[in-house]
Amino acid sequence: MPIKRPATVLLCLAFLLPLASRADDACGQVALKNEHKDAATIQVLETAWSVAYLQGDTDLERCLLTPDFAEILRSGEMRTLAGEMANAAKNKGKNLPIPTLPQSTVLIHGDVAVAYSLSQSTDDGKAISVRNADYYVWEDGDWHAYFSQQTQF
């Protein structure tokens, strides 16, 4: 019966290998695959993050944002990861339109990147301009956003 033992080992490996490859990509989010240390990847992440927020996709945000994520809103209010997730969750099922997103300028310095842009919108019928800056860190072969700031002017 020793022949069955190698067959059993091979069968077990056949089931475990897909799980091992999944561990490398724990989030399984298409937008977060094949990341590189380049501006093009940051541009993709910026769009994916905005769309995820508008669609209430907290799974993608949980994978993209660091546990200590912090944000300064245009009102000056500080928000943590929990606040970001709670606000994004409110958008789930609303089918909010995805606006034309501004093109970001991306600066990369070693393992840190910043993407900044200018957006125009209206608030109670009044036109407003907001500068946005999102900061990323390269960890274990992936970019993760750790800080964001909105400045209205």
KARA-V453053 format. One record per backbone hydrogen bond with DSSP energy under -0.5 kcal/mol. NH is the residue of the N-H (numbers start at 0). CO is the residue of the C=O. Records with the same first field share a line. If there is no record, write none. Layout:
NH=CO / CO
This chain:
3=0
4=0
5=1
6=2
7=3
8=4
9=5
10=6
11=7
12=8
13=9
14=10
15=11
16=12
17=13
18=14
19=15
20=16
21=17
22=18
23=19
24=20
25=22
31=28
32=29
37=35
41=37
42=38
43=39
44=40
45=41
46=42
47=43
48=44
49=45
50=46
51=47
52=48
53=49
54=50
55=51 / 52
56=51
57=55
60=56
61=57
62=58
63=59
64=60
65=144
68=65
69=145
70=78
71=147
72=70 / 76
75=72
78=70
80=68
83=79
84=80
85=81
86=82
87=83
88=84
89=85
90=87
91=88
92=54
93=90
95=53
98=96
100=98
104=115
106=113
108=111
111=108
112=135
113=106
114=133
115=104
116=131
118=129
120=127
122=125
125=122
127=120
129=118
130=150
131=116
132=148
133=114
134=146
135=112
136=143
137=110
138=136 / 141
141=138
143=136
144=63
145=134
146=134
147=69
148=132
149=71
150=130
152=128
